[in-house]
Amino acid sequence: MEDDFRDRKPVLKFFGAVLLFVAIIAALFGGIYLSNHIFLDNSSLKLNKSDVRLEDDFYSNVNYDVIKKMKIPSSSSSWSKFHDAQMIVNTKKQSIISKIIEDEDFSNENMENYLELYTDYNARNKRGLSELKPYFEMIDKAKTIDEFNEILLTFDHDLNSGALYSFGISEDLYDSSRKVIYFSPITIEENFEVYTLDKYSRYKKEYEKYRRKLLKMAGYSEDEIDSFHKKLYDFINTVQAKSIVLSEISDPLEVYNKYTLDDIKKNFKNIPIFQFLQRYNLDDQDFYIFYDMDHYIALDKYYNVDNLDFFKMLEKLVILERVGIYYTTDDMLRLQVELDNKIMGYTRDILDYKYEVITNIKETSIQDELATLYEKKYYTSEDKEDIRKIIEEVRKYYQEIIKDCEWLDESTKEEALNKLSSIKVNIGYQGQDGNTSKLEFVSKKDGGTIISNHILENRYLFDNLVLDLNSESDGSISFDDFEVNAYYNPLDNSINFTAAFKELYGDEDDYYKLLAYVGTVAGHEMSHAFDLSGSKYDENGNVRDWWTAKDKENYEKLTKKIISYYDKYKVSKYNVNGKNTLSENIADLASMKCMMKIMKEKGAKEEDYKTFFEAYANLWASKEKDEAFEYQVLNDTHSPNKVRVNAVLSSIPEFYEVYNIKKSDKMYVKEEDRVGLW
């Protein structure tokens, strides 16, 4: 993986609605790696190192040499320590994949059939959009909302197009042992601000250029495309403007809205959600969850016969984006490549994208075997135990932090300590897979094509998702063991470190450096169990209100100060959004406080503190193009890396003592203005 902005990349072997739920959980409690693509203020790179004083900009001073030396890869929008670690993992993984496939005893006919069809680019280019045209013709024939709805119900099963609603099945936030059906809002683009703020106008322009080329390739005239975009912007300002915003997603109480079947029939006159539930025998549930009912009500009102032509064209556009681009011609794929290059500042070509998909196919087909071999060769039981020891050390000192907390009620402290002691620790691969091993693709010699197999796969995954509704759940969510990442999962109250995470620190054996690389990450993730969102889940991973009214009042006062503190930080031309980044900032601050307790207990000397602080700054060293930084400010819940270092250390007393920070230094913050929740 060369970057973290993969929203528009092809995803094989997974059903879209499941991924959407994972995306929401990632937004709520995202892993540490989600923030590693942050722009470094370029002005500092134009100076000599002697001009970047440690006392004024600790991050840039400590990381100056490495950032000055490193170049952003041409196929990426950033460089970071995480990037380097990920490249090492990818190389090791590819070596194992090659050995497995070259093994004479290895046989995976299903994977080989799929690869043969995907890599037959000549046949794909020759067929063009011919396999999608029957679907387009069905759309064209619809003259009424009811006729169009009937078509959409078929498309749900075949193409997972979802232009009107996004369906999924996953753990009930109030009872993680059971599954529930939920509906998430649809969006035209990632963030509504793209269409409302002038400073992000380039996104609107680039997305429109992309859609125009895509629709033109599908045979639409300029007049038809003009008319579509006029209506599209009206739709965005009428419907998407009602959608939940980034700062609200972090609150599970905002996204958990229960509606019965009768409620659905009452609220929806046009969108065929009731018909969808009936068609697929899902109309027997006690309730259904809508993450954003205001959005759906606005959508139902807009979805009428007067706007039918717009929605018909929108459905075709979604099919082109989700199927046409990745499973038809090279020319179609180039449109996506061009868009990503413009938006993210890449210099990629279609070969990069084809390689990623091919690698994904191979990995998914041998996922369990690959993970087992990788860990056997590169991630020993001793490695796991080293991580576990540090996590347990962090847990021990979080007990002290909670006990010493002055603003929590004693009964709440008891609940918090119980939850802390109940946190599970998962390290490395957990044996989860993509659940596609039973799916048999139709080979080329038997008349299969890549699109016909894609449709077969969608049907298979859809049917299995529905069957999964009545299965028991352990609350866990599968994440990629080959991603350099760590994360907190509220649904089973667990902290999770991937095997790939080891590449961040390699064979480092200096305790204080390991504390910076591993301890701060463990502390960050542990804090998520008690932040704005995590505190609304109990020790079993169920949503439960266990804070008193006074606790919440105290929390609001403290967090307002933290929001204001981070709002004042600016990198390049962008201010940090203290509200959107609140939970992650709290986690960084809490983690650092925990590290200071550990170091004090260990009797750390001044040089040990310096080793730790500088290693912490090294962990977040990064270099980013403006395009990627702008995208991150719009969509990420983490503060920029430079801020994650400087803002946190400027609120830590030990940092002032070790480096003799004075009032005249830019790293200095008045003692009464320093922040922290715990």
N, C-alpha and C positions, 0 to 999 in steps of 0.2 A: 504494500500500500504506500503510495507516495504522497497522499494528502488525505484530509478528513472530510472534504466537501464532496460527498458521494451521493447527494440527494438525487442527482439526475443520471446516475449510472445504472446499467442494467443489473438486475438482481435475479439470479436463477435459483430454482429449487425451493423458493419460499413464497407463500401466498401473501399478497400485498397488505391485507388487513392485519395480519399478525405482525408484519414489520412496522406498521403504523403504531400498533400498541407498544412495541419495543421502543419506537422513536419517542413516544410520549413518556415512557418510563425513563428513557435516557434524558429527556428534557427535565423531568422531575428530579432524577437522582443520577445524572450522567457521570460517566467515568472520568478519571483525571485526564485522559488523553484527548477528550473532546475540545480542550482549549489550547492545544499546543501550537496552533497556527495563528500567531499573533504578530502584528507589524512592529518592528523595531524602529523608533524614531530615527529616520535617516540622517537628520542633522548631526547626530552624535558621531556618525561614521565619517563625517567630513573633517572631524577634528583629530588632533593628535591625542594619544592616550593621556598625555599629561594634562590636557584640557578637560578631560572627563574625570572630575574629582570623585573619589569614592564617597566623600561626605555629601556630595550633591546628587549623585546618581549611581548608587551602589551597583545596580544591575548592569549598566553599560560599562562601568569601570572594570568589574570582575570579568565580564564576558567580551571585552573589547577585542582582544586578539583573535579569539575563535570566530567571532561574528565577522570581523574584518576579512579574515582568511576564507571563510566558507562562501560558496556560491549556491544560489538557489538552482536546483536541477531544472533543466529546460522543460521537462515534462511535468513540473510541479509548480506550485505558487508559493512555496516556502521551503525553508530549511530549518531544522530544529534537532536537538539531541534525540527527540522521539523519532524523528525521520530517520536518522542514522541507525538507531536501534531497529526500527522496522525494516530497513533495507537488509540488515544482517539476518533477521528472522526470515524474510522472504527468500534470501539466497539459500539458507539452510533448508527451508521447506521445499524449494524447487529441486534441490539435490535429492531429497528423499522421494519426492514424487517421481522423478526420472528413474531412480533405482527400482521403485515398485513397478512401474510400467515396463521397464526393460527386463524385469525378472521373467524367466521362461515359464515359471509356474503361475504367474499372475494372469488372471483372465477376468475381464469386466466387459462383456459383450454389450451390455446396456450403455455404458459410457462410450464405448467405441462407436456404436450406432449413432449416438447423439453427436459426437464429435465429427463424424463423417458428414453428417447433414449440415452442421453449423459451418464447417470449413469449406463446404462446396460453394464458394463464393460465385463461381461462374453460373451455377444453376440458380442461385438466389437472385443475381443480377438479371438473369434472363426472365425469371418469373415476375420480377418487380412486385407490384401491389396486387397481382391477379388473384391471390388467395384471400385478400381482404375485400375485394370488390363485391362479392356476394353479401357481405355484411353491410357495406355501404348502400347497396341496392335495396336491402331490407329497410334501412333507415329512410331512404328516399321515398319509399312507398307509404310510409306512415303519414296519415292525413289528420289524425286526431291524437290527443294526449293518451287515450286508452290504447290506441294502436302502437304508439311509440313506446309506452310502458311495457307492453307485451314483448316487444323487441328487446328492450333493456334487460328484462328478466332472463332472456336467453343469453344475452351477452355477458351477464354476470358470471355465468357458468363457463362460458367458452373463453372469454378474453379478459376477465377481471378488469373491465374498463372503468366502471365506477364513476361516471361523470356527474351523477346526481347524489350518490351517497357512498359512504365508505363503511363496510360491514366487517366485524371481526368477532372472534370468540376468545376470551382469555379469562384470567383469574378475577374473581369478584374482589374488589378492594376492601369490602367489609367481611369477607370470608374467603380467604385465599385457598381454601381446600376445594372450592367449587368453581365452576366456569359460568360465565354469563355472556350474553350477546350484547354487543355495544355498537354504536354508530358514531363515527368521528366526522367532523366537518370536512368538506372538500375545499381545496384552495386552488386558485389559478396559479399563483406563485407563492414563494415561501413566506413573504412578509408584505402586509398591506402597505407599509410605508414606502415600498417601491413605487407606488402609484400616487402617493400623497405629498411626499417631500421632494423638493427640487434637487437637493443634493444627491438623491439616488435616481435621478431621471435617466441615467445611462442604462439602468436595468430595464426600465420600461421600453426604451428604444431598442435595445438588443433583443429582448424577448419578442417584441413585435416583428423585427426583421426575421427572426428565426421562424415564427409562426407563418409569416407571409410566404417564405420560401417553401416551407413544409406543405402548406395548403396549395400553393401553386403547383408543386410536384404531384399533388393528388388530383389536379385537374381543375381547380377553381380559377375563376377570372379575377382580375384586379377589382372590379366593382363588387363582386361577391365578398372578397376578402376585406375591402373597405367597410362594407356594411356589417360584416361580422365583428370587426374590431370596434366599431362605434358601439355596437350592442354589448360587446365584451366589457368595455370600460364602464358602461352603465351598470352591468351586472356586478362588477367588482365593487363599485361605489354603493350599490344598493344592498347586495347580499354579503359579500366578503367583509364589508365594513362592520357587519354585525358579529363577526367571528370573534372567538376568544383570543386574547392577546398573549404575548409571551410571558408577561409577568403573572398572568392568571393561571397559566398551565401548571405552575409550581404548586398550586393548591389542589389537593385531591377532592376537596369538598366542592370546588368549582366545576370539576369535570365529571362528577358522579351524580347524575340526575336520573332518577328512576321513573319509568313510564310503563303503564300497563298496555295491553293490546287495545283496550278501549280508548286509552289516551291517544294512542297512535292513530286510530281510526278518526278520532275527533279532531286532531291537530293537522292531519295530512289529507287534503282533498285531492291533491294532484300527484305528489311523489309516491311511487308505488311501494312504499316500505311494507305496508300491510300485506299486499299481494306477494311481495318477495318472501315474507315470513311464511305465508301459506304455501307458496310454491315449493319451498324446500323443507316443509314440515317443521318449521321453527316457531309455530304459533301457539305452542303449549307452555310457554314460560310464564312464570309469575310476574316478571317485569323485564324491562330492557333498559339499557343504559345509553343515554345520549350525552356525549361530552360537551355538546354545545347546542341546546335546543333553540336558542334565539336565532342561530344561523339557519337551522333547518326550517323554522317557521317563516323566516324571510325568504328562503329558497322556495318553499312551497307556494308562497304568494306570487313569486316572480315566474315560477314554472307554470305558464298558462298557454292557451292556444295562440295568443298574440305573439308569444316569444318562442313558439315551437320550432320555427326554422333555425333560430339561433341555437337552441339546445341540440338539434339534429346535427348541426355543423360542429358544435362543441364535442359531441360524442365521437364524431369522426376524427377530430383533432386528437382526442385522448387516445384513440386506437392507434393513430399514426405515431404518437409519441411513445406509447408503451409497447407496441408490437412492430410497427412499420420500421422504425429507426433501427432497431437492434436485430431484426430477423428478416429484413428484405435486402435492399440494395446498398452498395457502398455509397452512392450519392446521398441516400437518406441518412446514413450514419454520419457523413461529413457535416451535415447540418448541425448535428449535436456537438460534434467536435469543434466546429466554428464557434458555436454559442459558448461552450465551456471555456475555450481559449480567450474569448472576449471578456466574459464575466470574471473568470478567475486569473487571467493573465498567463495561462498555459501556452506552451508551444507544441502541443500534442498533435498526432495525426491518427488516422483510423487504426493503424497497426497497434498502437498502445491500447485502444479500446478492445480490439479483437483479442489481443493477448490476455487482457484482464478477464474476459468472458471465458476463454478457453481454460485459463488457470482455474477459474471458479468451477467450471464443469468437472475438471479433474479432481479438485480438492473435495467437492461435495460427494463425489462418487466413492471416495476412499477416506472419508472424514475420520472415522474411528481409527482405522489402521494408521493413517497419517499422524494423528495426534499421539497415538501410543508410541509410534516409532520416534517421533520428534522428542517426546519427553524422555524416552529411554536413552536417547543419544545426547540430548542437550540440557535436560532438566531433571536432576537427580533427586532422590528422596532427601538428601542433605540440603539441597537448594530449597526445597519446600519447607524443611524444618527451620532453616535460617529465617525465612520470611515469617513463619508462624511465630517464632520466638519474639521477633520485633513487634508483630501485631499484638501478642499477648502483653508485651511490655507497655504498649500504647494503651491497651484496655485497662491495665492496672492504674495508670496515671489519670485516665479519664474518670475513674472512680473518685479520685481526689478532687478533680475539677468540679464534678457534679456535687460532691459533698460540701465543697467550699462555696458553691454558688449562693449568693446572698439574695437573689431575686426570685428563686423558686420556692414554692411551698414545700414543707417537709414531706407531705404525702406525695407530691409530684416527684420529689427527689427519689423516693422509694420506688416509684414506677420506673423512673429513668434508670436507676441502678439495676432493677430487674431486667429491663430491656437490654442494657449494656451487657449483663452477664449472659443473656440469651443469644447474643449475636453469634451466628455461625461463621466459620471461616472456611472458605473454599479456595484451594490453591491448585491451579492447573486444570486439566481437562476433566469434565464431569460426566463424560460418556453420552452426551446429548448429540443428536444428529438431525439432519434435515428431513427425516421421515419420508424419503423417496425411494428407498431400496426396493419396494415392491412394485414400483411403477415400471412397466416395460414399454420402452419406446419402439416405434415401428421403423425398421431399417430402410435404407434407400432402396435396396433390392426388392423389398416388399411394398414399395410405393409410398413410403413415408417422406415427408418434407420437414424442414425445421419448423415451419409454422403449424403444420398439422400436429406435430409432436408438442409444440408449445401449447396448443389448445388442449391436447390430451393431458398434458401436465396440469394445466389450470383446472380442468374438470376433476382430476385426481386429488389435487390439493384442496380444492373447494369441498369435495365430498368428505375427505378426511378431517377437514376442519369442523364440519358439521357433526361428524361422528364423535369428534373429540369433546363435544359439548357436555356429554354425560360422563366423561371420564374424570377420575379424581385428579387433583392437582397438588403438587408439593409447593406451589408458589414460586418455583424457580423459573428463571428466564435464561435461555441459551445465548451465550455470547461467544465471540470468536476467540479461541484459545491462542490464535496466532496474531492477535492484535496486541500491541504494546499498551496495556491498559489495566486499570483496576476500577472497581465500581462497587457501590452499595446498592443492594436490591431490597426494597422495603417489603416486598411481598413474601419473603421468607426470612427477613431480618438477617441478611448475610453480607459479609465483606468478601469480595472475590478478586483474586489476583490471577492473571493469565500466566501461562508458562513463558510467553514472549516477553513479559515484563522484565525478566532477568537481564535482557540485553541492555537495559538502561544502566546497569551497574557492573555487568560482567563478572569478573573475578575480584572485584574490589573487596579488600578485607579491612580497611580502615573503619573502625566502628562509627566514627562521627560522620564520615561520608555516607556510609550505609544508612545512618539515621536520617540524613538529608534526602537520600534517594528513595528509601523505602518507608522510613518512619513518618515523614511528613505526608506521604501519600496515604498510608494507613490511617493516620490521624485525620486527614481530610475526609476520607470515606466514612470513618466512624462518626464524625461530626454530623453527617447527613442523617443519621438515625435520630437526631435531636434538633434539626433545624425547622424552618417554617413548614416543610412538607413532612419530613421524617417524624416529627413530633406528633403527627396525626395518625401514626400507625403504632400499634402496640407490639409487644415482644413476639407475637405469633404472626405478624405481618398483616394484621387486619386494621382497617380504619377504626379508630376509637378515640374519643375525646377524653384524654386523661390529664389535661392541664386545667387548673382553676382559672376563674375569671381574672383574678389578680395576676396570675402568671402571664396571661395573655396581654394584660395591660402593661406590665413591666417589659415584656418582649417588644411590644410596639414602640415604646419609648427608646429602648436600646437600638432597635433596628433602624429607626428614623435617623439616629445619629450615624449609624454605619452607612446608610444610603447617602446621606449628605457628605460624609467623608469621601466616599468613592466618586461621587458626582464631580468633585473638584479635580480629579485626576484627568489629564488629557494626554493622549498619544497621537502624534501627527495632528490632524485637524479635527479629530473626533474626541468628544468627552465620553468617559465611561458612563454607562447607564447603571447607577447604583441600585435601582429598583429591580431591573432585570437580572442583575448579577448577584443579588443579595445572598442567596443560599450558598453559592460557591465562595463568596467572600467570607461569610461566616465560617465556612469549613476551613479556609486557609488560615484565618486568624486563630481559630480554636486549635487547629493542628500545631501551629507554632507555639502556642501557650503550653501545650502538652509536651512538645520537644524541650522547652526550657525547663520544665519540671524534671524531665528525665535527666537532662544534662546536669542540673543542680544536684540531683540524687547521686549521679555518677562521680561527682566531684570534678567536673570538667574545668580545665584551666583556660586561660585567655586564648592560647593557641588552638585549643580544641574548639572553642566557640568560633574562632575565625575559620577553621577548617569546615565546620558545619555551615556557617552562613554563606561562605563562598561556594560550597558544593550545592547548596540550595539554589543560589543564583545560577550556577552552571546547569542545573537540572532544567531550567526554563529558558536557556539560551535559544534564541530563534531569530530568523531573518525572513521577512515576508514582503511580498509585492503589495502595493497599495490596493489592488483589486481584491485580493484575498482578505486583507485586513478589513476593508469596507464590508465585505460579505459577512465576516465574523461579527462585526459590530451589530449588524442587522439581525443575526440569527443565533449567536452563541450566548449562553448564560454564564460564561466565565469572563473575568476581567482579562485584559491584555497581559501577556507574560511579564512585561516590564513592570506593570502595576502589581501583579501578583507577588513580585519580589519587593519592590520599593514600598508600596503601601503597607504591606504586612510588617516588614522590618521597622518601619517608622512608627509602629504602634507597640514595639517590643522593648521594654526597658533595658534588657541585656545588650541589645544592639547598640544603644547609646553609650553604655559603659565600655564595651569592647573597643569601639572605634572613636570614642571621645567626640561624639557628635555635639556640636554647639548650636546656639540659636541662630547664628549667621549662616549655617549650612542648609542647603535646600532639602536634605533628608530630615531635617528637624521639624517636628510637629509639637505644638504646645501639649503639655501633659494632659490638660483637661480636654483636649480635642482628640486624643488618641482613642481608638475604638477596640471593641471586643465584646462578644456576647457572654462568654463563659469566664 
